[in-house]
Amino acid sequence: MARPTSAVDAAGLGRTRAAAFVLPALVLIGVFLVIPGIWTIYLGLTDYRLTGLAAANPSFVGVDNYASALTDPRFLSSLWLTVVYVGGSAVIGQAGLGFALAWLLRERRGWFKSAVEGVILLSWILPSTVVGFLWYALLDSDDGTVNAVFPGLDMLIEHPLLSIVVFNVWRGTAFSMMLYAAALQNVPPSHLETARLAGASTPQQLRDVVFPFIRRHVLTNLLLISLWTFNDFTPFVLTAGGPENRSEILPVYVYDIALKAGGGQLGLGAAISFLILLINLVFALAYLRLLRGQRGRT
């Protein structure tokens, strides 16, 4: 039996209104994501440069830029440094320290908890560049605070990768702490009390009671902070990728290739940027698959 005309008109009007609400978001996604993405892919297939003849008349080179990047020892070194940077500062540092803080503060009340959370959040809400220059002042080999307290210790020169790892842990732990603090509210206190009465130690409580309730939050947090850290350019403020490229993570490497080295190899830089995008997609798909697997068990 056909629906009344008024019902059909109402359904059509509803779809029109829905499309009108979605259209602005689609336009923004197209302008700021899809079009730049297509343009980056195109540039990666050319020898486009900032200066010289290739800037006025770029040539199509196909996959030569990708082949050059994948066979460049400097790219492979930057990729490895980025993996270490993400693993050390995000997966281990931010996630681990963020959970530890959330766990220790979960039963705290009053001014102490507010003060600790406020100080930690301050490091996260400050602009990244401002925080980067503050840490540069802290670690500077000439007038830095660390060098004044420990003469002869030049962190930015002797341990550049460790310096940016510690910096990123300090800067980004607040997000993990807030997410885990909210997730821990889902753990029934009665379950923890039962585990305590049964003689379970704190590690056993975490393994058998806490993590089964918050595992999806853990995976979501790891996905977000891993992607943010993988694409983080702020360490450039501290070390500029040096010395001797020992802290040159991929975003810094792309900047150097595309805007500084050899007249600005924008084509090669765009190709490397697309490779970074593919790596991010692999990370995201792996985490999402794990997340779906965890949902299937619940």
C-alpha positions in Angstrom: 0.0 0.0 0.0 1.5 3.3 -1.0 2.2 5.9 1.7 0.3 9.1 1.7 1.7 11.9 -0.3 2.3 14.0 2.8 4.4 11.2 4.3 6.5 11.0 1.1 6.9 14.7 1.1 7.9 14.7 4.7 10.5 12.0 4.1 12.0 13.9 1.1 12.1 17.1 3.1 13.9 15.2 5.9 16.5 13.9 3.5 17.0 17.4 2.1 17.5 18.9 5.5 19.9 16.1 6.4 21.9 16.8 3.2 21.9 20.5 4.0 23.4 19.8 7.4 26.1 17.5 6.0 27.0 19.6 3.0 29.2 22.2 4.8 31.2 19.4 6.5 31.7 17.7 3.1 32.8 21.0 1.5 35.4 21.5 4.3 36.6 18.0 4.0 37.0 18.4 0.2 38.7 21.8 0.4 41.1 21.0 3.3 41.7 17.3 2.9 40.7 15.8 -0.5 42.0 18.5 -2.8 45.3 18.9 -0.9 45.7 15.2 -0.9 45.2 14.9 -4.6 47.6 17.8 -5.2 50.2 16.1 -3.0 49.9 12.9 -5.0 50.3 14.8 -8.2 53.3 16.7 -7.0 54.9 13.3 -5.9 54.8 12.2 -9.5 56.8 15.2 -10.8 60.2 16.8 -10.3 58.6 20.1 -9.0 61.0 22.4 -7.1 60.8 25.7 -5.4 63.4 27.3 -7.7 65.0 26.7 -11.1 63.5 25.4 -14.3 61.5 22.7 -12.6 59.6 25.3 -10.7 58.3 26.9 -13.9 57.9 23.7 -15.9 57.8 20.6 -13.8 58.2 17.2 -15.6 56.3 14.0 -14.9 58.7 11.4 -13.4 56.3 8.7 -12.4 57.4 6.7 -9.4 61.0 7.8 -9.5 60.5 10.0 -6.4 59.2 7.0 -4.5 62.0 4.8 -5.6 64.5 7.5 -4.6 63.0 7.8 -1.1 62.8 4.1 -0.4 66.4 3.6 -1.4 67.7 6.6 0.5 69.5 5.6 3.7 68.6 8.9 5.2 64.9 8.2 4.7 65.2 4.7 6.2 67.2 6.2 9.1 64.5 8.8 9.7 61.8 6.1 9.6 63.6 4.1 12.2 64.1 7.2 14.4 60.4 8.0 14.0 59.4 4.5 15.1 61.7 4.8 18.2 60.3 8.3 18.9 56.7 7.1 18.7 57.3 3.9 20.7 59.3 5.7 23.4 57.3 8.9 23.8 53.8 7.8 22.9 53.3 4.1 23.4 55.5 3.7 26.5 55.9 7.2 27.9 52.6 9.0 27.4 50.3 6.0 27.7 52.2 4.5 30.6 52.7 7.6 32.6 49.2 8.8 31.8 47.7 5.6 33.1 49.9 5.7 36.2 48.8 9.2 37.1 45.2 8.5 36.4 45.4 5.4 38.6 47.2 7.2 41.5 44.8 10.1 41.4 41.5 8.2 41.0 40.6 8.2 44.7 42.2 11.5 45.5 40.0 14.5 46.4 40.5 18.1 47.1 43.2 20.7 46.3 46.0 18.2 45.7 44.3 16.4 42.9 43.2 19.7 41.3 46.7 21.1 41.6 48.4 18.1 40.0 45.9 17.9 37.2 46.2 21.6 36.6 49.9 21.5 36.2 49.8 18.5 33.9 47.1 20.1 31.8 49.1 23.3 31.5 51.8 21.5 29.7 49.3 20.2 27.1 47.2 23.3 26.5 50.2 25.7 25.9 51.1 26.2 22.2 53.6 23.6 21.0 56.1 26.2 19.8 56.0 28.0 23.1 56.6 24.7 25.0 59.4 23.8 22.5 61.3 27.1 23.1 60.9 26.7 26.9 62.5 23.2 26.7 65.2 24.6 24.4 66.0 27.2 27.2 66.0 24.3 29.7 68.4 22.1 27.7 70.5 24.7 25.8 74.2 23.8 26.1 75.3 27.4 26.8 72.7 29.0 29.1 70.3 26.1 29.8 69.2 25.2 33.3 70.3 21.5 33.0 73.8 22.6 31.9 74.0 25.0 34.9 73.0 22.3 37.3 75.1 19.5 35.7 78.1 21.2 34.0 79.3 19.4 30.9 75.9 17.7 30.3 74.7 18.7 26.8 71.5 16.8 26.3 70.7 18.3 22.8 74.1 17.4 21.5 74.9 14.1 23.3 71.4 12.7 23.5 69.2 14.5 21.0 66.7 11.6 20.4 66.3 11.1 24.2 65.7 14.8 24.6 62.8 15.0 22.2 61.3 11.8 23.6 61.3 13.2 27.2 60.0 16.5 25.8 57.1 14.8 24.1 56.3 12.7 27.1 56.1 15.8 29.3 54.0 17.6 26.7 51.5 14.9 25.8 50.9 12.9 28.9 47.9 15.0 30.0 45.7 13.6 27.2 46.3 10.0 28.2 45.8 10.9 31.8 42.4 12.5 31.1 41.2 9.6 28.9 42.3 7.0 31.4 40.8 8.9 34.3 37.4 8.8 32.5 37.8 5.2 31.6 38.6 4.1 35.1 35.1 5.4 36.1 33.8 2.4 34.2 35.5 -0.1 36.6 33.0 -1.2 39.3 34.5 -0.5 42.7 32.9 -3.7 43.9 35.0 -5.7 41.5 38.2 -4.1 42.8 37.1 -4.7 46.4 36.4 -8.3 45.7 39.8 -8.7 44.1 41.5 -7.1 47.2 39.6 -9.4 49.6 40.7 -12.4 47.5 44.3 -11.3 48.1 45.0 -10.0 44.5 48.0 -7.8 44.3 47.9 -4.4 42.4 49.3 -5.9 39.2 46.8 -8.7 39.4 44.0 -6.3 39.9 45.1 -4.3 36.9 45.4 -7.4 34.7 42.3 -9.3 35.7 39.9 -6.4 36.7 40.9 -3.0 35.3 42.2 -3.7 31.9 39.3 -5.9 30.7 37.0 -2.9 31.3 39.2 -0.2 29.7 41.0 -2.1 26.9 39.0 -0.3 24.2 40.0 3.0 25.7 43.6 1.9 25.8 43.5 1.0 22.1 41.8 4.3 21.2 44.3 6.3 23.2 47.2 4.4 21.5 45.8 5.1 18.1 45.4 8.8 18.6 48.7 9.5 20.4 50.7 7.3 17.9 49.3 9.2 14.9 49.8 12.6 16.6 53.4 11.8 17.6 54.2 10.2 14.2 53.3 13.5 12.5 54.7 15.8 15.1 57.0 18.6 13.9 57.6 20.3 17.2 60.9 18.5 17.9 62.4 20.7 15.1 62.3 23.6 17.6 64.7 21.7 19.9 67.2 20.0 17.6 66.2 20.8 14.0 66.9 17.1 13.3 70.5 17.3 14.4 73.2 16.9 15.3 74.2 14.7 12.2 70.5 13.8 11.7 70.4 11.8 14.9 67.0 13.2 15.8 65.7 13.7 12.3 62.2 12.2 12.4 60.1 12.0 9.2 58.3 15.3 9.5 61.6 17.1 9.9 63.1 15.1 7.1 60.2 16.1 4.7 60.7 19.7 5.7 64.4 19.6 4.9 63.9 17.9 1.6 60.9 20.0 0.4 61.9 23.4 1.6 65.6 23.5 2.3 67.8 21.0 0.6 68.8 21.4 -3.1 66.5 24.2 -4.0 63.4 22.7 -2.4 62.5 19.4 -3.9 58.8 19.7 -3.5 58.1 16.7 -5.7 60.3 14.4 -3.7 58.9 15.9 -0.5 55.3 15.3 -1.6 56.2 11.6 -2.4 57.6 11.1 1.0 54.5 12.8 2.5 52.3 10.3 0.7 54.5 7.5 2.1 54.0 8.9 5.6 50.2 8.9 4.9 50.3 5.3 3.9 52.2 4.4 7.1 49.6 6.2 9.1 46.9 4.3 7.4 48.6 1.0 8.3 48.8 2.1 11.9 45.2 3.1 12.0 43.9 0.0 10.3 46.0 -2.2 12.7 44.6 -0.5 15.7 41.0 -0.5 14.4 41.3 -4.2 13.7 42.4 -4.8 17.2 39.6 -2.6 18.5 37.0 -4.5 16.5 38.4 -7.7 17.8 38.0 -6.4 21.4 34.4 -5.4 20.7 33.7 -8.9 19.4 34.8 -10.4 22.7 32.6 -8.2 24.8 
